[in-house]
Amino acid sequence: MIPDSCYNNLDEISLPIVLQVVVYKTGKVGKIKLLKGGQCLEKELIRVIRRSSGEWTPAIKEGKLVNSFKRVVVNCVKIESQ
């Protein structure tokens, strides 16, 4: 859930938000780190990425699955209710 304080100030958040994720050879994710923007959204973005753990495609090097870093770029759009 996005905190109200973030949602209300979404126009002021630096976009895009960039996170770094380690994708293990099992497809699980870990070591999620915010690289740019969106500090107040960091906890929610990390929560969402962790819920997808096990569903990531691992990297392949020389025909073998390996751990790798991936960058996740997130753009947020504020939708006003009418």
Secondary structure, 3 states (H helix, E strand, C coil): CCCHHHHHCHHHCCCCEEEEEEECCCCCEEEEEEEECCHHHHHHHHHHHHHCCCCCCCEEECCEEECEEEEEEECCCCCCCC
